[in-house]
């Protein structure tokens, strides 16, 4: 197999407070990228990256894990970092060799002590980053609370890119604000593309406007287009986001439920 060129490689560290779902997200990414034929589970000890007997028994990540897959012509190297403070040496090692970081927030608990610590590590490393609000299907999940906490506790200028359709027991999927498409789940592992629910039109319009404005601010030509009342295309939005993320002035936010494989594909597109 031909080695990919450097511009077609993404080295991404998954970091978070413990039990936010990093390893499950890594497994979902590998499954979507067809690097594994079935999606393993942390709970039953079959995940790809928590492979030692100690990790399987304790159901936590102890060692820095590395795996890769290919998505739409780009190789994604995933560095699954430990979430507990005893193993932060491996977190720093993972960030040292990464191009960017994905910070997971557990939707029911938002920003935790470990989240703030890994955020400081990312700041020190000067890495671009995005936030993934995981576990949107769990009890007490609250996407807006997570956005507010990211701003107040982490100082992040967030730009929601993928938002949930419902939450907790009412979680039904996600909406990709760039493509304006919904990813709907039937609750049994099947995810299909569909139309945005009618009762979300106002929320989608509000958050997409915020996203477009954030993207436009990163590029002078896009800013002129925006203030000239010209519509920004999906590619315009992506280009603006790319510039903002590279400069660490924008933190894209995606929502999902890794255990259900919901929100994984738009996340991989964003990577």
C-alpha positions in Angstrom: 0.0 0.0 0.0 1.3 3.4 -1.0 2.2 5.7 1.9 0.0 8.8 2.1 1.6 12.2 1.6 2.0 14.4 4.7 -1.0 16.6 3.7 -3.2 13.5 3.9 -2.3 12.5 7.4 -4.0 13.7 10.6 -2.4 12.9 14.0 -5.2 13.5 16.6 -5.0 13.0 20.4 -8.2 12.1 22.2 -8.1 13.6 25.7 -10.6 14.1 28.6 -11.4 13.5 32.2 -11.7 9.8 32.9 -14.8 7.9 31.6 -15.8 10.5 29.1 -15.7 7.8 26.3 -12.4 8.4 24.5 -11.7 4.7 23.9 -15.3 4.1 22.7 -15.0 7.0 20.3 -11.7 5.7 19.0 -13.4 2.3 18.5 -16.3 4.0 16.6 -13.8 5.9 14.4 -11.9 2.7 13.6 -15.2 0.9 12.8 -16.4 3.7 10.5 -13.1 3.7 8.7 -13.3 -0.1 8.3 -10.0 -0.6 10.2 -12.0 -3.2 12.3 -14.8 -5.4 11.2 -16.8 -5.1 14.4 -17.1 -2.4 17.0 -15.5 -3.6 20.3 -16.5 -2.5 23.8 -14.7 -1.3 26.8 -17.2 -3.0 29.1 -16.7 -6.4 27.7 -13.0 -6.1 27.2 -13.0 -6.3 23.4 -11.9 -2.7 22.5 -8.9 -2.3 20.2 -7.0 0.1 22.3 -7.6 -1.0 25.9 -5.8 -4.3 25.2 -3.8 -5.1 28.4 -5.3 -7.4 31.1 -5.1 -4.5 33.6 -7.0 -2.1 31.3 -9.6 -4.8 30.6 -10.1 -5.6 34.2 -10.3 -1.9 35.4 -12.1 -0.7 32.3 -9.9 2.3 32.0 -7.1 3.4 29.7 -3.7 3.1 31.4 -1.3 3.3 28.4 -1.2 5.7 25.5 -2.8 3.8 22.6 -2.3 4.2 18.9 -4.4 3.0 16.0 -5.2 4.3 12.5 -7.8 4.2 9.7 -8.4 5.9 6.4 -11.3 8.2 5.8 -12.1 9.7 2.4 -8.4 9.5 1.3 -6.9 10.8 4.5 -5.1 8.7 7.1 -6.2 9.4 10.6 -3.8 8.4 13.4 -5.7 8.2 16.7 -3.8 8.6 20.0 -6.0 7.4 22.8 -4.7 9.1 25.9 -5.4 8.0 29.5 -8.0 10.1 31.4 -6.9 9.6 35.0 -4.2 11.8 36.7 -2.0 8.9 37.6 -1.2 8.4 33.9 -0.8 12.1 32.7 2.7 11.4 31.6 1.3 9.5 28.6 -1.2 12.3 27.9 1.7 14.8 27.5 3.6 12.3 25.4 0.6 11.9 23.1 0.0 15.6 22.7 3.7 16.1 21.9 3.4 14.1 18.7 -0.1 15.2 17.7 -1.2 17.8 15.2 -4.4 18.6 17.2 -6.5 17.4 20.1 -10.1 16.4 20.5 -11.4 17.1 24.0 -14.3 15.0 25.0 -16.9 16.2 27.5 -19.4 13.7 28.9 -22.7 15.4 28.2 -24.2 14.8 31.7 -21.2 16.2 33.6 -19.7 18.8 31.1 -16.4 20.2 32.2 -14.7 18.3 35.0 -11.4 18.7 36.9 -9.5 16.5 34.5 -10.9 18.4 31.5 -9.4 21.6 32.8 -6.0 19.9 33.4 -5.8 18.4 29.9 -6.9 21.8 28.4 -3.9 23.4 30.2 -1.7 20.7 28.6 -3.1 21.6 25.1 -2.6 25.3 25.8 1.0 24.7 26.7 1.6 22.6 23.6 -0.1 25.3 21.5 -2.3 22.8 19.7 -5.5 23.4 17.6 -8.4 21.6 19.2 -12.1 20.7 19.0 -14.6 19.6 21.6 -16.7 16.5 21.3 -19.8 16.4 23.6 -20.2 12.6 24.0 -22.8 10.5 25.7 -25.8 12.6 24.5 -27.9 9.6 25.0 -27.3 9.4 28.7 -29.5 10.6 31.6 -29.0 14.3 32.4 -27.2 15.0 29.1 -27.3 18.7 28.4 -25.6 20.1 25.3 -26.2 23.8 26.1 -24.7 23.4 29.6 -21.6 21.9 28.0 -21.3 24.8 25.6 -21.6 27.3 28.4 -19.1 25.4 30.6 -16.6 25.3 27.7 -16.8 29.0 27.5 -16.8 29.9 31.2 -14.4 27.2 32.6 -12.1 26.7 29.6 -12.3 30.1 27.9 -13.1 28.5 24.6 -14.6 30.5 21.8 -16.9 27.7 20.7 -18.5 27.2 17.3 -21.1 24.4 17.2 -20.8 22.4 14.0 -22.8 19.2 14.9 -25.7 19.6 17.3 -28.0 17.0 18.9 -31.5 16.1 18.0 -32.9 15.7 21.5 -30.9 14.5 24.5 -30.9 11.9 27.2 -33.8 9.5 26.6 -35.0 11.7 23.8 -31.8 11.6 21.8 -32.5 10.7 18.2 -29.4 11.8 16.3 -27.4 14.9 15.2 -27.5 17.7 12.7 -24.5 18.7 10.7 -24.8 22.5 10.4 -22.3 22.8 7.5 -24.2 20.3 5.3 -27.6 21.0 6.9 -28.3 17.3 7.1 -29.5 15.1 9.9 -28.0 11.8 11.0 -30.8 9.8 12.6 -30.5 6.7 14.8 -33.1 3.9 15.3 -31.5 3.1 18.7 -30.1 -0.3 17.5 -26.9 0.8 15.9 -28.2 1.9 12.5 -27.6 5.5 11.5 -29.2 7.0 8.4 -29.1 10.5 6.7 -32.3 12.3 6.7 -34.0 15.7 6.9 -33.7 18.1 9.8 -36.8 17.9 12.1 -39.2 20.7 11.6 -39.2 21.7 15.3 -35.5 22.4 15.1 -35.5 24.9 12.3 -35.2 28.0 14.6 -32.3 26.4 16.6 -30.5 25.3 13.5 -30.8 28.7 11.9 -29.5 30.4 15.1 -26.5 28.2 15.6 -25.7 28.0 11.9 -25.6 31.8 11.8 -23.1 31.8 14.7 -21.0 29.1 12.9 -20.9 31.1 9.6 -20.0 34.3 11.5 -17.1 32.5 13.3 -15.9 31.0 10.1 -16.0 34.4 8.2 -14.0 36.2 10.9 -11.0 34.0 10.1 -10.7 35.1 6.5 -10.9 38.6 5.1 -12.4 37.5 1.8 -15.1 35.5 3.6 -15.8 38.5 5.9 -16.4 40.7 2.9 -18.7 38.1 1.5 -20.5 37.8 4.8 -21.1 41.5 5.3 -22.1 41.8 1.6 -25.0 39.5 2.5 -23.7 36.8 0.2 -24.3 33.2 1.4 -21.2 31.2 2.4 -21.0 27.8 0.8 -20.1 24.7 2.8 -16.6 24.9 1.4 -16.4 28.5 2.5 -17.4 27.6 6.0 -14.8 24.7 6.1 -12.1 27.0 4.9 -12.9 29.6 7.5 -13.0 27.0 10.2 -9.7 25.5 9.1 -8.1 28.9 9.4 -9.6 29.6 12.8 -8.8 26.2 14.2 -5.2 26.5 13.0 -4.9 29.9 14.7 -6.6 28.5 17.8 -9.2 31.2 17.7 -12.1 28.9 17.1 -13.0 25.6 18.9 -15.5 23.6 16.8 -18.0 21.6 18.8 -19.6 18.3 17.8 -22.2 16.3 19.6 -22.9 12.6 19.5 -23.0 9.2 21.2 -20.0 7.1 20.4 -21.4 3.9 21.8 -24.3 4.3 19.2 -21.9 5.5 16.4 -24.0 8.7 16.2 -22.1 11.8 15.2 -18.9 9.8 14.3 -19.0 10.4 10.5 -19.4 14.2 10.7 -16.6 14.3 13.3 -14.3 12.4 11.0 -15.2 14.8 8.1 -14.2 17.6 10.4 -10.9 15.9 11.3 
